Amino acid sequence: MKKTLKTGVVMALAFALAVPVTAYADNAYENHGPGIALEQQGQETPATVNMDSGSEHGPGASENPAGGSETPAGDGAGAAGVITPGQKEFNGVTLNYGVGNGGFYSNMSLVFNSGLGGSISYTSSINNGGWLGWNYVGELNGAVDGNADTRMEAVRIGLSMLAGYNWDIYYRVTLDTIGQLGWAKNGEIAGTLNSGHYITDIDIQLVPKGQPGPQSDRYRFYSPYESRMWRDEAGSIHYDDPNGNDYSGWLDDSESRFFVSNSMVLTGWQYLNGYKYYFREDGRLVQNVDPIIGKQSSYVIKVNKTTNCLTIYAKDGDNGYILPVMSMLTSVGDDTPLGTFKSPERYRWRYMIGDCYTQYATRITGSFLLHSVIFEKENNRTLRAQTYNDLGVARSAGCVRLRTGDAKWIYDNVQAGVPITIYEDTTSVGPFYRPDVVPVPNTQEWDPTDPGVLLQ
């Protein structure tokens, strides 16, 4: 039986639902989940133990938790039709923002300290327009028309050129009534989508490349389904279907996936729909289990030509290759062959048609290969940046292009003779969401995922 608990217990259990985890940036999956959160229906949320923090700034948040200095928006913030500017200074980054009606962020621009070298890019999702295009160094993103009713619900921030080579950028947002979320990193989504909650604060930290970043007990993204989830005294997570049904099935939004069985949210390892999945303690599907299971003795590769998404599968004992490990963004071509092939060979560098080169190439069949994006020379500082930015779109002459880091993972981990299946499916991207990329400037000469790049 569901219990209604006092506020202090609700807060404590809500905090206990948040578990740190490596997060991944995936926003290309369309929501086909059957449930609708109460906020989306304009109904009142019941007073149960749920995933909300109930705190304006989140658990343990200080007035300026990221250590930046702030010039707050003036007294006019929230006045009808007025967007009031404010500014926050972080170590190496300046955030300029505008506060509109209701005290929500309506727009922002970012400037990277030129003394550190490089560039910064950013985008946001807003209530009256969804995801916007990417902007760069000082350009305004969000309500560019002065509409004070515009509300930002999620952001993505990335670094490029020397900045991206030398630094990782971490950022987190505070949502009204939900509180402060966990840290996102290098282009991941921070915030929420279609939940009826909006951004009231943003914090940013720069960390030297590869060094440990800030940690948080909360996840970087708030799913609208979390408003209908609650823990019982035994720690199990329940889901209240908005139609009052004993629900079973997937709950999908643009960033998180949950599976509910008889109104219980599953956690840990689970066999579902012919696959073996792993779910966090808060019920979220983990969409890259390589850090959990480590290198396996063998894999198979499947490429959905229609959606430009490649999935790596590992073997689950006698059950076969039913364990999805991770997904990778691809760029295929009209001539990419369909069928199952066994890779006969691989190459560290490969000269290609068009007087260009690729890294970490794995032959599929004939002249078709899995390989990195394109380089002018046998030198990983001669990237053709447009081939990186075009990932996710059919642009190749028939090969399967990948980010260099992904091509290297296959080169380093996948066994010789690996089965590679290329198929077409318009109904499903695959068992995981499809990744995407943060665009790089056309003048950038290296792939930001390439671990072998060394700059002088």
Secondary structure, 3 states (H helix, E strand, C coil): CCCCCCHHHHHHHHHHCCCCCCCCCCCCCCCCCCCCCHHHHCCCCCCCCCCCCCCCCCCCCCCCCCCCEEECCCCCCCCCCCCEEEEEEECCEEEEEEECHHHCEEEEEEEECHHHCCEEEEEEEECCCEECCCEECCCCEECCCCCCCCCEEEEEEEEEHHHHHHEEEEEEEEECCCEECCCEECCCCEEECCCCCCEEEEEEEEEECCCCCCCCCCCCEECHHHHHEEECCCCCEEECCCCCCCCCEEEECCCCEEEEECCEECCEEEEECCEEEEECCCCCECCECHHHHCCCCCEEEEEECCCCEEEEEECCHHHCCCEEEEEEEEECCCCCCCEEEECCCEEEEEEECCCEEEEEEEEEECCEEEEECEECCCCCCCECHHHHHCCCCCCCCCCEEECHHHHHHHHHHCCCCCEEEEECCCCCCCCCCCCCCCCCCCCCCCCCCCCCCCCC
